[in-house]
């Protein structure tokens, strides 16, 4: 589960780096320290735990629910 959290935490970091750095970036991968300091790890942890709970209870994940037509 911890690997899932670290992977999920990389997503917003990579998106932000790609948008702000353009093609001048060195690496899109953050260290664990950077992810913790930026709050990405904590946010990803909440998402992963919520999705695991939803799957256990037969509900769609947050991402699946948002992808459904008519959401919002």
C-alpha positions in Angstrom: 0.0 0.0 0.0 2.9 2.4 0.8 4.1 2.0 -2.8 0.7 3.0 -4.1 0.8 6.1 -2.0 4.2 7.1 -3.2 3.1 6.5 -6.8 -0.1 8.6 -6.3 2.0 11.4 -4.7 4.2 11.6 -7.7 1.2 12.5 -10.0 0.5 16.1 -8.9 4.2 16.8 -8.5 5.0 15.6 -12.1 2.0 17.6 -13.5 3.2 20.8 -11.8 6.8 20.3 -12.9 5.7 19.7 -16.5 3.5 22.8 -16.5 6.0 25.2 -14.8 9.3 23.9 -16.2 8.3 23.2 -19.8 11.0 21.3 -21.6 13.8 22.6 -19.3 13.1 20.2 -16.5 15.8 17.8 -15.3 13.6 15.2 -13.8 9.9 14.8 -13.1 10.5 12.5 -10.2 10.5 13.9 -6.7 12.3 12.5 -3.7 10.3 11.2 -0.8 11.4 14.2 1.2 10.1 16.7 -1.5 6.8 14.9 -1.6 6.4 15.0 2.2 7.4 18.6 2.4 5.0 19.7 -0.4 2.1 17.8 1.2 1.7 15.5 -1.8 2.3 12.4 0.3 -0.4 13.2 2.8 -2.9 14.1 0.1 -2.1 10.9 -1.8 -2.4 8.9 1.3 -6.0 10.2 1.9 -6.9 9.4 -1.7 -5.5 5.8 -1.7 -7.1 5.0 1.7 -10.4 6.4 0.6 -10.3 4.4 -2.7 -9.4 1.2 -0.9 -12.4 1.7 1.5 -14.7 2.4 -1.5 -13.5 -0.7 -3.3 -14.0 -2.9 -0.2 -17.6 -1.6 0.0 -18.3 -2.1 -3.7 -18.3 1.5 -4.6 -16.5 3.1 -7.5 -13.2 4.8 -6.8 -13.1 8.6 -6.8 -11.5 8.7 -10.2 -14.1 6.3 -11.7 -16.9 8.3 -10.2 -15.5 11.6 -11.7 -15.1 10.0 -15.1 -18.8 9.1 -15.2 -21.0 11.2 -17.5 -23.0 13.7 -15.6 -20.6 14.1 -12.7 -20.9 17.7 -11.5 
